[in-house]
Amino acid sequence: GKIHGSLVRAGKVKSQTPKVAKQEKKKALAGRTKKRQVYNRRFVNITTAVGGKRRMNPAPIQGPLIQPFARVRAPSVFFV
């Protein structure tokens, strides 16, 4: 069969998406000042996560994953 649609539909989503003008942003730091900012973020004003660890990319804290219908395998050896 045909795979992944035809080229007629190419660019459909991009053409449908409304154009949003770029916002003005503050100039990004470069060179020594960027290194200074990174140092301050990592080592000076540290916010520690649970367990006293500092994580580089902290995600929202979430409990252990519990699978609702986990299958329990029967033992592979049967005693007669």
mmJSON file of the N, C-alpha and C atoms, coordinates in Angstrom:
{"data_MODEL":{"atom_site":{
"group_PDB":["ATOM","ATOM","ATOM","ATOM","ATOM","ATOM","ATOM","ATOM","ATOM","ATOM","ATOM","ATOM","ATOM","ATOM","ATOM","ATOM","ATOM","ATOM","ATOM","ATOM","ATOM","ATOM","ATOM","ATOM","ATOM","ATOM","ATOM","ATOM","ATOM","ATOM","ATOM","ATOM","ATOM","ATOM","ATOM","ATOM","ATOM","ATOM","ATOM","ATOM","ATOM","ATOM","ATOM","ATOM","ATOM","ATOM","ATOM","ATOM","ATOM","ATOM","ATOM","ATOM","ATOM","ATOM","ATOM","ATOM","ATOM","ATOM","ATOM","ATOM","ATOM","ATOM","ATOM","ATOM","ATOM","ATOM","ATOM","ATOM","ATOM","ATOM","ATOM","ATOM","ATOM","ATOM","ATOM","ATOM","ATOM","ATOM","ATOM","ATOM","ATOM","ATOM","ATOM","ATOM","ATOM","ATOM","ATOM","ATOM","ATOM","ATOM","ATOM","ATOM","ATOM","ATOM","ATOM","ATOM","ATOM","ATOM","ATOM","ATOM","ATOM","ATOM","ATOM","ATOM","ATOM","ATOM","ATOM","ATOM","ATOM","ATOM","ATOM","ATOM","ATOM","ATOM","ATOM","ATOM","ATOM","ATOM","ATOM","ATOM","ATOM","ATOM","ATOM","ATOM","ATOM","ATOM","ATOM","ATOM","ATOM","ATOM","ATOM","ATOM","ATOM","ATOM","ATOM","ATOM","ATOM","ATOM","ATOM","ATOM","ATOM","ATOM","ATOM","ATOM","ATOM","ATOM","ATOM","ATOM","ATOM","ATOM","ATOM","ATOM","ATOM","ATOM","ATOM","ATOM","ATOM","ATOM","ATOM","ATOM","ATOM","ATOM","ATOM","ATOM","ATOM","ATOM","ATOM","ATOM","ATOM","ATOM","ATOM","ATOM","ATOM","ATOM","ATOM","ATOM","ATOM","ATOM","ATOM","ATOM","ATOM","ATOM","ATOM","ATOM","ATOM","ATOM","ATOM","ATOM","ATOM","ATOM","ATOM","ATOM","ATOM","ATOM","ATOM","ATOM","ATOM","ATOM","ATOM","ATOM","ATOM","ATOM","ATOM","ATOM","ATOM","ATOM","ATOM","ATOM","ATOM","ATOM","ATOM","ATOM","ATOM","ATOM","ATOM","ATOM","ATOM","ATOM","ATOM","ATOM","ATOM","ATOM","ATOM","ATOM","ATOM","ATOM","ATOM","ATOM","ATOM","ATOM","ATOM","ATOM","ATOM","ATOM","ATOM","ATOM","ATOM","ATOM","ATOM","ATOM"],
"id":[1,2,3,4,5,6,7,8,9,10,11,12,13,14,15,16,17,18,19,20,21,22,23,24,25,26,27,28,29,30,31,32,33,34,35,36,37,38,39,40,41,42,43,44,45,46,47,48,49,50,51,52,53,54,55,56,57,58,59,60,61,62,63,64,65,66,67,68,69,70,71,72,73,74,75,76,77,78,79,80,81,82,83,84,85,86,87,88,89,90,91,92,93,94,95,96,97,98,99,100,101,102,103,104,105,106,107,108,109,110,111,112,113,114,115,116,117,118,119,120,121,122,123,124,125,126,127,128,129,130,131,132,133,134,135,136,137,138,139,140,141,142,143,144,145,146,147,148,149,150,151,152,153,154,155,156,157,158,159,160,161,162,163,164,165,166,167,168,169,170,171,172,173,174,175,176,177,178,179,180,181,182,183,184,185,186,187,188,189,190,191,192,193,194,195,196,197,198,199,200,201,202,203,204,205,206,207,208,209,210,211,212,213,214,215,216,217,218,219,220,221,222,223,224,225,226,227,228,229,230,231,232,233,234,235,236,237,238,239,240],
"type_symbol":["N","C","C","N","C","C","N","C","C","N","C","C","N","C","C","N","C","C","N","C","C","N","C","C","N","C","C","N","C","C","N","C","C","N","C","C","N","C","C","N","C","C","N","C","C","N","C","C","N","C","C","N","C","C","N","C","C","N","C","C","N","C","C","N","C","C","N","C","C","N","C","C","N","C","C","N","C","C","N","C","C","N","C","C","N","C","C","N","C","C","N","C","C","N","C","C","N","C","C","N","C","C","N","C","C","N","C","C","N","C","C","N","C","C","N","C","C","N","C","C","N","C","C","N","C","C","N","C","C","N","C","C","N","C","C","N","C","C","N","C","C","N","C","C","N","C","C","N","C","C","N","C","C","N","C","C","N","C","C","N","C","C","N","C","C","N","C","C","N","C","C","N","C","C","N","C","C","N","C","C","N","C","C","N","C","C","N","C","C","N","C","C","N","C","C","N","C","C","N","C","C","N","C","C","N","C","C","N","C","C","N","C","C","N","C","C","N","C","C","N","C","C","N","C","C","N","C","C","N","C","C","N","C","C","N","C","C","N","C","C"],
"label_atom_id":["N","CA","C","N","CA","C","N","CA","C","N","CA","C","N","CA","C","N","CA","C","N","CA","C","N","CA","C","N","CA","C","N","CA","C","N","CA","C","N","CA","C","N","CA","C","N","CA","C","N","CA","C","N","CA","C","N","CA","C","N","CA","C","N","CA","C","N","CA","C","N","CA","C","N","CA","C","N","CA","C","N","CA","C","N","CA","C","N","CA","C","N","CA","C","N","CA","C","N","CA","C","N","CA","C","N","CA","C","N","CA","C","N","CA","C","N","CA","C","N","CA","C","N","CA","C","N","CA","C","N","CA","C","N","CA","C","N","CA","C","N","CA","C","N","CA","C","N","CA","C","N","CA","C","N","CA","C","N","CA","C","N","CA","C","N","CA","C","N","CA","C","N","CA","C","N","CA","C","N","CA","C","N","CA","C","N","CA","C","N","CA","C","N","CA","C","N","CA","C","N","CA","C","N","CA","C","N","CA","C","N","CA","C","N","CA","C","N","CA","C","N","CA","C","N","CA","C","N","CA","C","N","CA","C","N","CA","C","N","CA","C","N","CA","C","N","CA","C","N","CA","C","N","CA","C","N","CA","C","N","CA","C","N","CA","C","N","CA","C","N","CA","C","N","CA","C","N","CA","C"],
"label_alt_id":[null,null,null,null,null,null,null,null,null,null,null,null,null,null,null,null,null,null,null,null,null,null,null,null,null,null,null,null,null,null,null,null,null,null,null,null,null,null,null,null,null,null,null,null,null,null,null,null,null,null,null,null,null,null,null,null,null,null,null,null,null,null,null,null,null,null,null,null,null,null,null,null,null,null,null,null,null,null,null,null,null,null,null,null,null,null,null,null,null,null,null,null,null,null,null,null,null,null,null,null,null,null,null,null,null,null,null,null,null,null,null,null,null,null,null,null,null,null,null,null,null,null,null,null,null,null,null,null,null,null,null,null,null,null,null,null,null,null,null,null,null,null,null,null,null,null,null,null,null,null,null,null,null,null,null,null,null,null,null,null,null,null,null,null,null,null,null,null,null,null,null,null,null,null,null,null,null,null,null,null,null,null,null,null,null,null,null,null,null,null,null,null,null,null,null,null,null,null,null,null,null,null,null,null,null,null,null,null,null,null,null,null,null,null,null,null,null,null,null,null,null,null,null,null,null,null,null,null,null,null,null,null,null,null,null,null,null,null,null,null],
"label_comp_id":["GLY","GLY","GLY","LYS","LYS","LYS","ILE","ILE","ILE","HIS","HIS","HIS","GLY","GLY","GLY","SER","SER","SER","LEU","LEU","LEU","VAL","VAL","VAL","ARG","ARG","ARG","ALA","ALA","ALA","GLY","GLY","GLY","LYS","LYS","LYS","VAL","VAL","VAL","LYS","LYS","LYS","SER","SER","SER","GLN","GLN","GLN","THR","THR","THR","PRO","PRO","PRO","LYS","LYS","LYS","VAL","VAL","VAL","ALA","ALA","ALA","LYS","LYS","LYS","GLN","GLN","GLN","GLU","GLU","GLU","LYS","LYS","LYS","LYS","LYS","LYS","LYS","LYS","LYS","ALA","ALA","ALA","LEU","LEU","LEU","ALA","ALA","ALA","GLY","GLY","GLY","ARG","ARG","ARG","THR","THR","THR","LYS","LYS","LYS","LYS","LYS","LYS","ARG","ARG","ARG","GLN","GLN","GLN","VAL","VAL","VAL","TYR","TYR","TYR","ASN","ASN","ASN","ARG","ARG","ARG","ARG","ARG","ARG","PHE","PHE","PHE","VAL","VAL","VAL","ASN","ASN","ASN","ILE","ILE","ILE","THR","THR","THR","THR","THR","THR","ALA","ALA","ALA","VAL","VAL","VAL","GLY","GLY","GLY","GLY","GLY","GLY","LYS","LYS","LYS","ARG","ARG","ARG","ARG","ARG","ARG","MET","MET","MET","ASN","ASN","ASN","PRO","PRO","PRO","ALA","ALA","ALA","PRO","PRO","PRO","ILE","ILE","ILE","GLN","GLN","GLN","GLY","GLY","GLY","PRO","PRO","PRO","LEU","LEU","LEU","ILE","ILE","ILE","GLN","GLN","GLN","PRO","PRO","PRO","PHE","PHE","PHE","ALA","ALA","ALA","ARG","ARG","ARG","VAL","VAL","VAL","ARG","ARG","ARG","ALA","ALA","ALA","PRO","PRO","PRO","SER","SER","SER","VAL","VAL","VAL","PHE","PHE","PHE","PHE","PHE","PHE","VAL","VAL","VAL"],
"label_asym_id":["A","A","A","A","A","A","A","A","A","A","A","A","A","A","A","A","A","A","A","A","A","A","A","A","A","A","A","A","A","A","A","A","A","A","A","A","A","A","A","A","A","A","A","A","A","A","A","A","A","A","A","A","A","A","A","A","A","A","A","A","A","A","A","A","A","A","A","A","A","A","A","A","A","A","A","A","A","A","A","A","A","A","A","A","A","A","A","A","A","A","A","A","A","A","A","A","A","A","A","A","A","A","A","A","A","A","A","A","A","A","A","A","A","A","A","A","A","A","A","A","A","A","A","A","A","A","A","A","A","A","A","A","A","A","A","A","A","A","A","A","A","A","A","A","A","A","A","A","A","A","A","A","A","A","A","A","A","A","A","A","A","A","A","A","A","A","A","A","A","A","A","A","A","A","A","A","A","A","A","A","A","A","A","A","A","A","A","A","A","A","A","A","A","A","A","A","A","A","A","A","A","A","A","A","A","A","A","A","A","A","A","A","A","A","A","A","A","A","A","A","A","A","A","A","A","A","A","A","A","A","A","A","A","A","A","A","A","A","A","A"],
"label_entity_id":["1","1","1","1","1","1","1","1","1","1","1","1","1","1","1","1","1","1","1","1","1","1","1","1","1","1","1","1","1","1","1","1","1","1","1","1","1","1","1","1","1","1","1","1","1","1","1","1","1","1","1","1","1","1","1","1","1","1","1","1","1","1","1","1","1","1","1","1","1","1","1","1","1","1","1","1","1","1","1","1","1","1","1","1","1","1","1","1","1","1","1","1","1","1","1","1","1","1","1","1","1","1","1","1","1","1","1","1","1","1","1","1","1","1","1","1","1","1","1","1","1","1","1","1","1","1","1","1","1","1","1","1","1","1","1","1","1","1","1","1","1","1","1","1","1","1","1","1","1","1","1","1","1","1","1","1","1","1","1","1","1","1","1","1","1","1","1","1","1","1","1","1","1","1","1","1","1","1","1","1","1","1","1","1","1","1","1","1","1","1","1","1","1","1","1","1","1","1","1","1","1","1","1","1","1","1","1","1","1","1","1","1","1","1","1","1","1","1","1","1","1","1","1","1","1","1","1","1","1","1","1","1","1","1","1","1","1","1","1","1"],
"label_seq_id":[1,1,1,2,2,2,3,3,3,4,4,4,5,5,5,6,6,6,7,7,7,8,8,8,9,9,9,10,10,10,11,11,11,12,12,12,13,13,13,14,14,14,15,15,15,16,16,16,17,17,17,18,18,18,19,19,19,20,20,20,21,21,21,22,22,22,23,23,23,24,24,24,25,25,25,26,26,26,27,27,27,28,28,28,29,29,29,30,30,30,31,31,31,32,32,32,33,33,33,34,34,34,35,35,35,36,36,36,37,37,37,38,38,38,39,39,39,40,40,40,41,41,41,42,42,42,43,43,43,44,44,44,45,45,45,46,46,46,47,47,47,48,48,48,49,49,49,50,50,50,51,51,51,52,52,52,53,53,53,54,54,54,55,55,55,56,56,56,57,57,57,58,58,58,59,59,59,60,60,60,61,61,61,62,62,62,63,63,63,64,64,64,65,65,65,66,66,66,67,67,67,68,68,68,69,69,69,70,70,70,71,71,71,72,72,72,73,73,73,74,74,74,75,75,75,76,76,76,77,77,77,78,78,78,79,79,79,80,80,80],
"pdbx_PDB_ins_code":[null,null,null,null,null,null,null,null,null,null,null,null,null,null,null,null,null,null,null,null,null,null,null,null,null,null,null,null,null,null,null,null,null,null,null,null,null,null,null,null,null,null,null,null,null,null,null,null,null,null,null,null,null,null,null,null,null,null,null,null,null,null,null,null,null,null,null,null,null,null,null,null,null,null,null,null,null,null,null,null,null,null,null,null,null,null,null,null,null,null,null,null,null,null,null,null,null,null,null,null,null,null,null,null,null,null,null,null,null,null,null,null,null,null,null,null,null,null,null,null,null,null,null,null,null,null,null,null,null,null,null,null,null,null,null,null,null,null,null,null,null,null,null,null,null,null,null,null,null,null,null,null,null,null,null,null,null,null,null,null,null,null,null,null,null,null,null,null,null,null,null,null,null,null,null,null,null,null,null,null,null,null,null,null,null,null,null,null,null,null,null,null,null,null,null,null,null,null,null,null,null,null,null,null,null,null,null,null,null,null,null,null,null,null,null,null,null,null,null,null,null,null,null,null,null,null,null,null,null,null,null,null,null,null,null,null,null,null,null,null],
"Cartn_x":[0.823,0.0,0.849,0.171,0.884,1.298,2.48,3.023,3.131,2.658,2.828,2.165,1.147,0.401,1.133,0.423,1.005,1.63,2.381,3.036,2.058,0.815,-0.196,-0.448,-0.37,-0.672,0.549,1.684,2.905,2.727,3.13,3.046,1.672,0.761,-0.62,-0.679,0.001,-0.076,0.558,1.707,2.39,1.534,0.849,0.007,-1.24,-1.699,-2.891,-2.587,-1.342,-0.98,-0.996,-1.675,-1.71,-0.328,-0.011,1.284,1.288,2.298,2.45,3.734,3.648,4.826,5.805,7.113,8.125,8.13,8.316,8.352,9.773,9.872,11.2,11.705,12.946,13.54,14.784,15.169,16.391,17.573,18.635,19.814,20.427,20.731,21.314,22.752,23.158,24.517,25.498,26.729,27.743,29.078,29.964,31.33,31.419,32.215,32.469,31.203,30.312,29.085,28.166,28.168,27.35,27.903,29.242,29.874,29.565,29.573,29.278,27.849,26.921,25.514,25.323,25.977,25.869,26.449,27.612,28.232,27.303,26.724,25.823,24.6,24.063,22.875,23.18,24.383,24.698,25.25,26.066,26.785,26.475,25.995,25.811,24.423,23.384,22.033,21.401,21.788,21.37,20.03,19.122,17.886,17.96,17.898,18.061,16.707,16.709,15.491,15.364,14.413,14.192,15.429,15.862,17.052,18.327,18.228,19.391,20.192,19.642,20.378,19.946,20.894,20.605,20.564,19.435,19.289,19.423,20.045,20.282,18.981,18.104,16.855,15.701,15.326,14.331,12.944,12.377,11.005,10.083,8.794,7.875,7.988,7.928,8.104,6.893,7.171,6.109,6.385,5.343,5.498,5.954,6.136,6.57,5.492,5.934,4.984,4.364,3.052,2.335,1.483,1.716,0.926,-0.344,-1.513,-2.764,-3.055,-2.769,-3.085,-1.824,-0.893,0.356,0.102,0.588,0.408,1.429,0.99,1.894,2.16,3.436,3.783,3.75,3.251,3.262,4.688,5.066,6.424,6.668,7.904,8.211,8.406,8.624,8.833,7.617,7.021,5.85,6.24,5.83,6.131,4.947,5.232,4.172,3.996],
"Cartn_y":[-1.209,0.0,1.248,2.365,3.648,3.975,4.512,4.763,6.267,6.694,8.071,9.145,8.839,9.872,10.394,11.163,11.668,13.037,13.507,14.808,15.96,15.661,16.713,17.369,16.553,17.074,17.654,17.737,18.234,19.695,20.03,21.405,21.811,20.869,21.178,21.861,21.302,21.831,23.212,23.395,24.688,25.784,25.47,26.488,26.789,25.832,26.044,26.838,26.773,27.398,28.914,29.594,31.057,31.663,32.718,33.377,34.249,34.068,34.858,35.647,36.968,37.826,37.531,37.601,37.346,38.464,38.079,39.069,39.589,40.817,41.377,40.789,40.309,39.717,40.493,40.321,40.928,40.225,40.965,40.389,39.317,38.164,37.068,37.405,36.915,37.156,36.321,36.805,36.08,36.181,35.252,35.302,35.135,36.01,35.92,36.057,36.971,37.185,35.969,35.251,34.04,32.978,32.823,31.862,32.225,33.517,33.985,33.643,33.847,33.536,32.036,31.211,29.763,29.321,29.88,29.547,29.901,31.096,31.521,30.615,30.234,29.378,27.999,27.474,26.103,25.977,26.938,26.743,27.752,28.945,29.958,29.878,30.152,30.069,28.736,27.698,26.332,26.057,25.436,24.928,23.412,22.75,21.301,20.62,19.477,18.69,17.707,16.807,15.811,14.937,14.685,13.872,14.69,16.027,16.895,16.937,16.396,16.402,17.575,18.103,19.181,18.585,18.73,18.119,19.164,18.779,19.715,20.13,19.168,19.471,18.936,19.659,19.103,19.031,17.856,17.656,17.739,17.922,17.919,16.605,16.702,15.516,14.612,13.335,12.399,11.131,10.49,9.276,8.11,6.949,5.781,5.348,4.871,4.427,3.109,3.079,1.863,1.482,0.308,-0.147,-0.786,-0.318,-0.764,-2.256,-2.805,-4.204,-4.962,-5.031,-5.731,-7.229,-7.897,-9.34,-10.032,-11.068,-11.865,-13.142,-13.375,-14.573,-15.792,-16.887,-18.156,-18.669,-19.385,-19.914,-20.871,-20.86,-21.675,-23.145,-23.446,-24.833,-25.278,-26.37,-26.888,-28.163,-28.25,-29.455,-30.389,-31.678,-32.66,-33.458],
"Cartn_z":[0.0,0.0,0.0,-0.109,-0.099,1.338,1.463,2.799,3.048,4.199,4.696,3.849,3.111,2.395,1.173,0.386,-0.86,-0.639,-1.616,-1.509,-1.67,-2.044,-2.18,-0.824,0.24,1.583,2.28,1.623,2.264,2.673,3.899,4.392,4.864,5.034,5.419,6.791,7.766,9.128,9.209,8.557,8.618,8.002,6.913,6.272,7.103,7.911,8.747,10.008,10.473,11.74,11.617,12.558,12.483,12.731,11.984,12.105,13.357,14.178,15.394,15.273,15.446,15.322,16.451,16.143,17.16,18.186,19.452,20.52,20.689,21.169,21.45,22.749,22.714,23.896,24.29,25.566,26.044,25.375,25.104,24.458,25.36,24.797,25.57,25.946,27.123,27.574,26.757,26.646,25.89,26.609,26.319,26.848,28.346,28.988,30.423,31.24,30.838,31.618,31.561,30.461,30.385,31.324,31.329,32.24,33.689,33.995,35.347,35.744,34.805,35.059,35.307,34.495,34.648,35.99,36.375,37.658,38.811,38.742,39.81,39.892,38.747,38.731,39.307,38.994,39.391,40.8,41.233,42.481,43.572,43.258,44.285,44.899,44.123,44.687,44.289,45.067,44.768,45.432,44.679,45.265,45.169,46.323,46.332,46.225,45.591,45.416,46.576,46.468,47.506,47.623,48.852,49.049,49.049,48.994,49.045,47.761,46.665,45.407,44.554,43.799,42.872,41.486,40.81,39.499,38.413,37.3,36.209,35.521,35.294,34.595,35.424,36.489,37.4,36.771,36.823,36.355,37.563,37.341,38.477,39.256,40.581,41.418,41.261,41.094,40.796,41.585,42.061,42.853,42.002,42.636,41.871,40.891,39.74,38.731,39.155,39.207,39.564,38.373,37.845,36.716,37.248,36.781,37.373,37.187,36.034,35.793,35.419,36.338,36.06,36.067,35.05,34.971,35.864,36.528,37.338,36.569,36.294,35.525,36.414,35.853,36.578,36.621,37.674,37.738,36.582,36.081,34.909,35.257,36.542,36.96,37.762,37.347,38.064,38.776,40.018,40.8,40.699,40.45,40.286,41.53],
"occupancy":[1.0,1.0,1.0,1.0,1.0,1.0,1.0,1.0,1.0,1.0,1.0,1.0,1.0,1.0,1.0,1.0,1.0,1.0,1.0,1.0,1.0,1.0,1.0,1.0,1.0,1.0,1.0,1.0,1.0,1.0,1.0,1.0,1.0,1.0,1.0,1.0,1.0,1.0,1.0,1.0,1.0,1.0,1.0,1.0,1.0,1.0,1.0,1.0,1.0,1.0,1.0,1.0,1.0,1.0,1.0,1.0,1.0,1.0,1.0,1.0,1.0,1.0,1.0,1.0,1.0,1.0,1.0,1.0,1.0,1.0,1.0,1.0,1.0,1.0,1.0,1.0,1.0,1.0,1.0,1.0,1.0,1.0,1.0,1.0,1.0,1.0,1.0,1.0,1.0,1.0,1.0,1.0,1.0,1.0,1.0,1.0,1.0,1.0,1.0,1.0,1.0,1.0,1.0,1.0,1.0,1.0,1.0,1.0,1.0,1.0,1.0,1.0,1.0,1.0,1.0,1.0,1.0,1.0,1.0,1.0,1.0,1.0,1.0,1.0,1.0,1.0,1.0,1.0,1.0,1.0,1.0,1.0,1.0,1.0,1.0,1.0,1.0,1.0,1.0,1.0,1.0,1.0,1.0,1.0,1.0,1.0,1.0,1.0,1.0,1.0,1.0,1.0,1.0,1.0,1.0,1.0,1.0,1.0,1.0,1.0,1.0,1.0,1.0,1.0,1.0,1.0,1.0,1.0,1.0,1.0,1.0,1.0,1.0,1.0,1.0,1.0,1.0,1.0,1.0,1.0,1.0,1.0,1.0,1.0,1.0,1.0,1.0,1.0,1.0,1.0,1.0,1.0,1.0,1.0,1.0,1.0,1.0,1.0,1.0,1.0,1.0,1.0,1.0,1.0,1.0,1.0,1.0,1.0,1.0,1.0,1.0,1.0,1.0,1.0,1.0,1.0,1.0,1.0,1.0,1.0,1.0,1.0,1.0,1.0,1.0,1.0,1.0,1.0,1.0,1.0,1.0,1.0,1.0,1.0,1.0,1.0,1.0,1.0,1.0,1.0],
"B_iso_or_equiv":[0.0,0.0,0.0,0.0,0.0,0.0,0.0,0.0,0.0,0.0,0.0,0.0,0.0,0.0,0.0,0.0,0.0,0.0,0.0,0.0,0.0,0.0,0.0,0.0,0.0,0.0,0.0,0.0,0.0,0.0,0.0,0.0,0.0,0.0,0.0,0.0,0.0,0.0,0.0,0.0,0.0,0.0,0.0,0.0,0.0,0.0,0.0,0.0,0.0,0.0,0.0,0.0,0.0,0.0,0.0,0.0,0.0,0.0,0.0,0.0,0.0,0.0,0.0,0.0,0.0,0.0,0.0,0.0,0.0,0.0,0.0,0.0,0.0,0.0,0.0,0.0,0.0,0.0,0.0,0.0,0.0,0.0,0.0,0.0,0.0,0.0,0.0,0.0,0.0,0.0,0.0,0.0,0.0,0.0,0.0,0.0,0.0,0.0,0.0,0.0,0.0,0.0,0.0,0.0,0.0,0.0,0.0,0.0,0.0,0.0,0.0,0.0,0.0,0.0,0.0,0.0,0.0,0.0,0.0,0.0,0.0,0.0,0.0,0.0,0.0,0.0,0.0,0.0,0.0,0.0,0.0,0.0,0.0,0.0,0.0,0.0,0.0,0.0,0.0,0.0,0.0,0.0,0.0,0.0,0.0,0.0,0.0,0.0,0.0,0.0,0.0,0.0,0.0,0.0,0.0,0.0,0.0,0.0,0.0,0.0,0.0,0.0,0.0,0.0,0.0,0.0,0.0,0.0,0.0,0.0,0.0,0.0,0.0,0.0,0.0,0.0,0.0,0.0,0.0,0.0,0.0,0.0,0.0,0.0,0.0,0.0,0.0,0.0,0.0,0.0,0.0,0.0,0.0,0.0,0.0,0.0,0.0,0.0,0.0,0.0,0.0,0.0,0.0,0.0,0.0,0.0,0.0,0.0,0.0,0.0,0.0,0.0,0.0,0.0,0.0,0.0,0.0,0.0,0.0,0.0,0.0,0.0,0.0,0.0,0.0,0.0,0.0,0.0,0.0,0.0,0.0,0.0,0.0,0.0,0.0,0.0,0.0,0.0,0.0,0.0],
"pdbx_formal_charge":[null,null,null,null,null,null,null,null,null,null,null,null,null,null,null,null,null,null,null,null,null,null,null,null,null,null,null,null,null,null,null,null,null,null,null,null,null,null,null,null,null,null,null,null,null,null,null,null,null,null,null,null,null,null,null,null,null,null,null,null,null,null,null,null,null,null,null,null,null,null,null,null,null,null,null,null,null,null,null,null,null,null,null,null,null,null,null,null,null,null,null,null,null,null,null,null,null,null,null,null,null,null,null,null,null,null,null,null,null,null,null,null,null,null,null,null,null,null,null,null,null,null,null,null,null,null,null,null,null,null,null,null,null,null,null,null,null,null,null,null,null,null,null,null,null,null,null,null,null,null,null,null,null,null,null,null,null,null,null,null,null,null,null,null,null,null,null,null,null,null,null,null,null,null,null,null,null,null,null,null,null,null,null,null,null,null,null,null,null,null,null,null,null,null,null,null,null,null,null,null,null,null,null,null,null,null,null,null,null,null,null,null,null,null,null,null,null,null,null,null,null,null,null,null,null,null,null,null,null,null,null,null,null,null,null,null,null,null,null,null],
"auth_seq_id":[1,1,1,2,2,2,3,3,3,4,4,4,5,5,5,6,6,6,7,7,7,8,8,8,9,9,9,10,10,10,11,11,11,12,12,12,13,13,13,14,14,14,15,15,15,16,16,16,17,17,17,18,18,18,19,19,19,20,20,20,21,21,21,22,22,22,23,23,23,24,24,24,25,25,25,26,26,26,27,27,27,28,28,28,29,29,29,30,30,30,31,31,31,32,32,32,33,33,33,34,34,34,35,35,35,36,36,36,37,37,37,38,38,38,39,39,39,40,40,40,41,41,41,42,42,42,43,43,43,44,44,44,45,45,45,46,46,46,47,47,47,48,48,48,49,49,49,50,50,50,51,51,51,52,52,52,53,53,53,54,54,54,55,55,55,56,56,56,57,57,57,58,58,58,59,59,59,60,60,60,61,61,61,62,62,62,63,63,63,64,64,64,65,65,65,66,66,66,67,67,67,68,68,68,69,69,69,70,70,70,71,71,71,72,72,72,73,73,73,74,74,74,75,75,75,76,76,76,77,77,77,78,78,78,79,79,79,80,80,80],
"auth_comp_id":["GLY","GLY","GLY","LYS","LYS","LYS","ILE","ILE","ILE","HIS","HIS","HIS","GLY","GLY","GLY","SER","SER","SER","LEU","LEU","LEU","VAL","VAL","VAL","ARG","ARG","ARG","ALA","ALA","ALA","GLY","GLY","GLY","LYS","LYS","LYS","VAL","VAL","VAL","LYS","LYS","LYS","SER","SER","SER","GLN","GLN","GLN","THR","THR","THR","PRO","PRO","PRO","LYS","LYS","LYS","VAL","VAL","VAL","ALA","ALA","ALA","LYS","LYS","LYS","GLN","GLN","GLN","GLU","GLU","GLU","LYS","LYS","LYS","LYS","LYS","LYS","LYS","LYS","LYS","ALA","ALA","ALA","LEU","LEU","LEU","ALA","ALA","ALA","GLY","GLY","GLY","ARG","ARG","ARG","THR","THR","THR","LYS","LYS","LYS","LYS","LYS","LYS","ARG","ARG","ARG","GLN","GLN","GLN","VAL","VAL","VAL","TYR","TYR","TYR","ASN","ASN","ASN","ARG","ARG","ARG","ARG","ARG","ARG","PHE","PHE","PHE","VAL","VAL","VAL","ASN","ASN","ASN","ILE","ILE","ILE","THR","THR","THR","THR","THR","THR","ALA","ALA","ALA","VAL","VAL","VAL","GLY","GLY","GLY","GLY","GLY","GLY","LYS","LYS","LYS","ARG","ARG","ARG","ARG","ARG","ARG","MET","MET","MET","ASN","ASN","ASN","PRO","PRO","PRO","ALA","ALA","ALA","PRO","PRO","PRO","ILE","ILE","ILE","GLN","GLN","GLN","GLY","GLY","GLY","PRO","PRO","PRO","LEU","LEU","LEU","ILE","ILE","ILE","GLN","GLN","GLN","PRO","PRO","PRO","PHE","PHE","PHE","ALA","ALA","ALA","ARG","ARG","ARG","VAL","VAL","VAL","ARG","ARG","ARG","ALA","ALA","ALA","PRO","PRO","PRO","SER","SER","SER","VAL","VAL","VAL","PHE","PHE","PHE","PHE","PHE","PHE","VAL","VAL","VAL"],
"auth_asym_id":["A","A","A","A","A","A","A","A","A","A","A","A","A","A","A","A","A","A","A","A","A","A","A","A","A","A","A","A","A","A","A","A","A","A","A","A","A","A","A","A","A","A","A","A","A","A","A","A","A","A","A","A","A","A","A","A","A","A","A","A","A","A","A","A","A","A","A","A","A","A","A","A","A","A","A","A","A","A","A","A","A","A","A","A","A","A","A","A","A","A","A","A","A","A","A","A","A","A","A","A","A","A","A","A","A","A","A","A","A","A","A","A","A","A","A","A","A","A","A","A","A","A","A","A","A","A","A","A","A","A","A","A","A","A","A","A","A","A","A","A","A","A","A","A","A","A","A","A","A","A","A","A","A","A","A","A","A","A","A","A","A","A","A","A","A","A","A","A","A","A","A","A","A","A","A","A","A","A","A","A","A","A","A","A","A","A","A","A","A","A","A","A","A","A","A","A","A","A","A","A","A","A","A","A","A","A","A","A","A","A","A","A","A","A","A","A","A","A","A","A","A","A","A","A","A","A","A","A","A","A","A","A","A","A","A","A","A","A","A","A"],
"auth_atom_id":["N","CA","C","N","CA","C","N","CA","C","N","CA","C","N","CA","C","N","CA","C","N","CA","C","N","CA","C","N","CA","C","N","CA","C","N","CA","C","N","CA","C","N","CA","C","N","CA","C","N","CA","C","N","CA","C","N","CA","C","N","CA","C","N","CA","C","N","CA","C","N","CA","C","N","CA","C","N","CA","C","N","CA","C","N","CA","C","N","CA","C","N","CA","C","N","CA","C","N","CA","C","N","CA","C","N","CA","C","N","CA","C","N","CA","C","N","CA","C","N","CA","C","N","CA","C","N","CA","C","N","CA","C","N","CA","C","N","CA","C","N","CA","C","N","CA","C","N","CA","C","N","CA","C","N","CA","C","N","CA","C","N","CA","C","N","CA","C","N","CA","C","N","CA","C","N","CA","C","N","CA","C","N","CA","C","N","CA","C","N","CA","C","N","CA","C","N","CA","C","N","CA","C","N","CA","C","N","CA","C","N","CA","C","N","CA","C","N","CA","C","N","CA","C","N","CA","C","N","CA","C","N","CA","C","N","CA","C","N","CA","C","N","CA","C","N","CA","C","N","CA","C","N","CA","C","N","CA","C","N","CA","C","N","CA","C","N","CA","C","N","CA","C","N","CA","C","N","CA","C"],
"pdbx_PDB_model_num":[1,1,1,1,1,1,1,1,1,1,1,1,1,1,1,1,1,1,1,1,1,1,1,1,1,1,1,1,1,1,1,1,1,1,1,1,1,1,1,1,1,1,1,1,1,1,1,1,1,1,1,1,1,1,1,1,1,1,1,1,1,1,1,1,1,1,1,1,1,1,1,1,1,1,1,1,1,1,1,1,1,1,1,1,1,1,1,1,1,1,1,1,1,1,1,1,1,1,1,1,1,1,1,1,1,1,1,1,1,1,1,1,1,1,1,1,1,1,1,1,1,1,1,1,1,1,1,1,1,1,1,1,1,1,1,1,1,1,1,1,1,1,1,1,1,1,1,1,1,1,1,1,1,1,1,1,1,1,1,1,1,1,1,1,1,1,1,1,1,1,1,1,1,1,1,1,1,1,1,1,1,1,1,1,1,1,1,1,1,1,1,1,1,1,1,1,1,1,1,1,1,1,1,1,1,1,1,1,1,1,1,1,1,1,1,1,1,1,1,1,1,1,1,1,1,1,1,1,1,1,1,1,1,1,1,1,1,1,1,1]
}}}
